[in-house]
């Protein structure tokens, strides 16, 4: 039936969606209606029982080869049973941060290969996909990488000569770290930064001579950004996107006193140098400066690689490196797996943590290929000399940086993908940061676009259980967020959307916290990532261990511990089901975004974290795109911007930059002519120097053609062909003027903070809406693309049902109520008829607080009392007088009884109150399920009866309490075994069933 405002209010008083959340919503019976659309029925079925392809992935670390057949089988069977459908096998040395790790099978030894084959055989048996990191440790390299194939830094040396004379002599070599005075962030840099040049495989690139003249070299504030522009600036991996690219975009304008060197005055002496570095040259009249440009290997090595597989990191701008890696290592993985009838699902290149290499020995050839002119006359600009003019020098540096970014995308990530595809495998790359150093010159989305599984990462804040530490004003080092959102996941999602990739992957839950987290604490960070576009998480980390090594076992120093050795593993399945259900829906159809922000054609080029763009405002969503997508993939049809894979946008927004590539502007003109709406100011000149100065004339002609008489103030909108160019309005004004209202709105912004993401399917519109805070919230939420009736789908249980809504002007208003950090899917099936929603929030007539004694049984094998202990009331274990309980870690079973005067006529629930940290509930012998998140209650179904009822609640806490006790004992008396040492200021963690436990009916 159609619902008007009066009907909505009437039903809403009874049916606030999610009011009591699980109270009746999940167990009400929906009346029979017309047969459901088959596609919606399939979607509903797979939401309840997600297919294997939707299950979580995880990092399966093999540290120092300390694994065995029993442990491998145990891990994979447990992963399969709990709902992990894929693993990324990473071989590495000890667990980071100086944490000791005992030696196991040597990497690639016969023993290791047998274990690897066993793992691949078991994975095949259990239908678990196995990806493999293409190195021991990371990023990529090994003992087979020779210095000439390693990462490179350019160096320059200078010498003055007076002419005329016939010079014959040795040129000075560059200093071993000339131009790299402020290096602080590349991993292990102290081991190689100051090595003598003779150990660094120095090689020449070119030698030029320039006339010496006053005013030819920067010595003012423009010089401050030279390290960034010349691609040798180090920066923390905490840096924001704007801090990465901002200095490189600082414009070099002409200044009084500039006397730039004419390009034609630069003399190429490269052919006058012999292999020993001696110059033979007839020096012309005047004073000349010889600039020798060459390159050294950076010296960077793998991080925490096993000694037998340690070595130099590859060169990232030449395909030789990845080809050698594939030949020396990849083939072993493939061939050994083939012996047991399996194949790696994909090879992986983990996060870029290799400093900031910036050169290749083929730079001249590759520069000419990509930029279309000879860079040699402009090489002095790398040391701050002005060639042509300040603007021309700036544009050359743009071209140099862009060339390096193109080479990383094509020569490394592109070639890596080709090799994987040639062998029938996929490729996964965490190729756009957070990088270390942050300023490595990459085009993040271009790198990601070369991957089948473009990947980012998200971390847990160091004290993320304290919500105040996640606030937008908290520094990244505290919150591990930029202004309240993950640093790179929005960029990864944009790359996936614009390059036609279905999966948006993320290394998930990385932290330096040890056994402080559990499903209930992880959910809020997971939901944040979902709203940013992530739909494929790889839990970090599923450390492999040998059962014989005890519990909690040997662990990684950086990662949330998530494996069969954690206390709560046996209760982990509902959380993994939550991930699978959410991922399944978030992979369907296409992401809905109204705006496409063009980032520009500069490098380094990384997109910022998800935020509310000031020009757009709240309620709309968006993507970023780079130059490659704009020029090669984006088209316009029927007034919309479209991509070959089905993504559409209403508006293209240009960056407010003076420079733009001619190719990008030509494509923008074409898009507008075909009907697109484009918003932004006109560029003033071309970014680079190809065909300079003719290119600037061509650009101005196109600007006049498209922007015409627009001034961005009085005249803001122009028609061109079938489309519009707009300058001087906000994106929100443009969309509102076109009648495009926000996709998602809610009225209670002063009381609630909600986030959302929207997927459009042929059969339905699907919204994921999340409460960003750890307190309850109620809001009237308004959905734009909501042609069908509203249904509430709960990813915690897989249940769904109709909810009340108010239809107005193509929108649907639904009143939603959220518990702490709770999320819902709102699904609007197309073509379905509305049915009267079933009340989902009845007022309970009866409540019984179980403030009575409880019998609590602990596990004596883990230090608990051998006999059940009577708790007069529900209290924290850490406050108990018995230290066996105070320091207990593990499972405890609570028993009590209560009596009801009659059997409940309707729904009944057991509300657990506060639980530390996860629980399962049985009533009268019937299993009511695992309770792991808010609301912390279990539906009693038909298990509650009149008279006496027996209630059993099993609670599991975390490892630190027992670890703190064991730290005070001799090793022979300890119950736990691990390589991790808790911090000296670690305290006992609140534990147990704290209640109050309430029976509601």
C-alpha positions, 0 to 999 in steps of 0.5 A: 500500500502507498504510505502517506505522511499520516500513515507513516507517523501512525505506523512509525510509532509502532515500527521504528526500524531497528528500534529494539533491533533484534527485539522482534525484527529478526523473528517476526513472520512476514505475511505472504505477498506476491511472488518475490522477484527471483533476483531479489530472492537470490540476493536474500538467500545469499545474504542469509547464507553467503557464498564462499566467494564473499568470505573474508581473506586474511594474512597467513604469516609463516614466520621463520618457517615455524610451521608443521603439517598439523598446524597447517591442517589445523589452521586451514580447517578452522578457517574453513569452519569459521568462514575464512575463504582465502588466505595470503601466505606471507613468508618472513623472518621474526615478527617485527619490532625486535620480537624474537622468533624461533627458527623453523624450516628454511625458506625454499628448502626441501623441508619448506617446500614439502610444507608448502605443498601440504598447505596447497593440498589442504587448501584445495581440499577445503576450497580455500584460495591461496594468494602468495606474497612475492617475496620473503618479507616485503616489498619485493626482492631477494638475493637474486637482485643484483645492484644494477637491478635494484632501486636507484637514486640519481646523483649530480656532481659539478665542476667549473671550466674556463674556455677556451681550452682543450680539457682532458681529465677526470670528472669529479664523482657525485657525493654518495648522498648528494642531494639527500641530506634529510633522509629519515623514513625509508626502512633500514636507511641507516644501513645504506645511506652512507655507504661509499660510492664504490659500494653503490654501483654508481653509473652515469646517465648524462654529462652536460655543460652550461654557461656560468651566469648570475641568476641562473640558479634558485636561491630564494623561497622557490628553492625550498620546494626543490626537493619535492619537485626534484623527487628527492624529498623524504616524508613520513608515512603519516603525511596527508595526501595534500602534504605529499603532492602540495609542495610539488605543485607549488608554482615557480613563477619568474622573479626579478634577477632570474637569468635562466639558461637557454635550452639550446645553450646546454651542451650534451657531453655524454659522448665525450666521456670514457668508461672511467669518467674522463672528459675530453672536450674542447671548451668554448670561450667563457666560464662553464659548469659541467654537471654530471648526472648519474645514479647509485643503487639506494641500497634498500633491502627487504624488510624482515626477510628470512636470512636465506631470502634476504637481499636488495629490493628491486628497481621499481621503474624497470621491468627487469626487477619483477621479471627476475623476481617472477623467474627466481621465486614465482615459478617455484610457487607455481611449480610446487603447487602444481605437484599437488594439483593446485595453483596460487590464486594470485601473487601479491605485492605488499605495501610500498615501504622502500623509501623513495627511489627516483631513477632508472638507468633507462630514464632518457629512453623512457622519458622520450617515449612518455614525454616526447622530447629529450630531457638531457638539456633540462637535467641541471634543473634537478639541482636548481638551475633554471633552464628556459625560464622558471615556468619551463623548469617547473614544467620539466620537473612535472614531466620527470615526476610524471614519467617516474609515476608512469614507469612504476605503473607500467614497468612494475605493476603492469608487468607484474599483472602481465606475468600473473595473467600469463600463468592463469593467476590474478594479481593483488597490489597494495600499491598506493600507500600509505607509503614509506616514504610517503613521497615516492613518486607514484600515481596511486590510482594508476598503480591500483588500476593495474591490479585485479585486487586493488588494495589499501589498508586500515589500522586500529587507533592505539586506544581506539576503544576510547572513542575520543581518540578517533575524533577528527582533530586527533593526529594520525599517530593516535587515531590512525585516521585522517580527520576521522577516516581511513587514509587510503581506502577511498582512493582504492575504492575510486580506483576500483570503480573507475578501472572496472574492478569489482573488489575493493580490498584492504589489509584490515585491523593492523595495529600494535595492540596485543590481544586487546581486540575481539569481534565487538571492538573491531566492528566500528573500524570495519563498518567505517571501511565499508562506507568508504567502499571496501568490500574485500577485507584481508584480516591482518593477521592470521599468524600460522603456528604449531599447536605444540608451541602452546597458546597464545603462541608465537605472534606477529608484532604488528597486527590484530591477533586473529587465529585459532589461538585467540581465546574467543576463536570458537565464537568468531564465526558470527563476526566472519558471517557479518563480514561475508554478508556485508561484502556480498551485498557491497559487491553487487551492482555498482557504487552510486556517486553523483560527482567525479573529481578529476585529480589532475595529471601531476605526480605524486598523485594520491587522493585524500581520505573520504571527507565531505568536499566543501563544494559538494556538502553532505549527502552526496557521494563521489569518486576520484579519477586520474588522467588515464581514466579521464582520457582513455575510459570516460565517455558521455551519454544521455547527459551522464558521464559513463565508464565501460564497466557501468559506473555513471556520474552526473558531474565532472569537477576539475581541480583548481590548477593553472596547468592541465595536460592537453590530452585531458583538456581535449577529452573534456571538450569532447565530453562536454560536446557529447552532453556532459556537465563539467564544473571548474576553472579553465587552465592557463597552460599545459602541464608539460613541455611536449611540443612547447610552445605550440602546446600552450597555443593549442590549449588556449584555443580549446579554453576559448572554445569551451569556456568562451566568455565565462568569467566565474562570477557574473557569467558562470554557465555556458553551453557547448554542443550538447553539454555544459561548462560551469565555472564559479558555482559549487557542485552542490549548487549545480546538482541542486539546480538540476533537481538532484537532491542528496542521495542520503539525508537525515535530520538529526545531525546534532544528535547522531553521526551516520555514514552510508554507501549506496549500491544500485542493482538491476533488481534493487537499491541497496544502502548500508547505513552505519552509526559512527558512535558508540552510543544509541542513535535515532534518525529519520533517514531519507533515501533518494533512489528508493523506488520500491518498498523499504526493507531492513536487512540485518548483517548480524543475523541475515534476517530481513523484513519490511519497514515503515516508510514515507514516500515523497517526491521519489524519496523514501523516509525511514525512521531508524534506530541504532545501537552503539556502532550498529549498521543496517542495510536498507534494501528497496526491491524494484517493482515490489509492492509495499506490504504492511510492515510488522511492528518491530519495536513493541513495548515489553510488558515484563522485565525481570532483572536477574540480580541473584547468585550465579554459579561460575565454572572456570577451566582449571587447566588455564589456572581457574578454580577446579570447582564452580564458584558462587558469585553473589552478584555479577562482578568483574573478575579482576575485582575478585579476591581469588587471584585464580579468577582475577588473572584468568583468561579464557572461558567461564560458564555462568549458571542461574535459574529464574521463574516466570508465572506464565509462558511468554505469549510473544517474543522474549529476550535475554539481555546480557547487559555488559559483556567482557568480551563475547558470550553464548547463551543457552536457555533450558538446554536450547542454544540461543546463539553467540552474542558479540555486538550491540544489542547484547541480547539473545532471542529466546524463541520458544525456549522460555517457559512458565515456572523454572528456567535454567540459564547458561551464559558462556563468556570468554575474555582476552589473553592479557590477564593470564599473560600478566600473571605468567610474566611474574612466574618462572617459565616452568610454571607458566601456562602460556607460551608466546614471544610477545611481551606486554607493555610494562604499564599493561593492566588487567582487563575488565572481564566476565559477565557484568550485566545486568542480565534482564529477561524481557517479554 
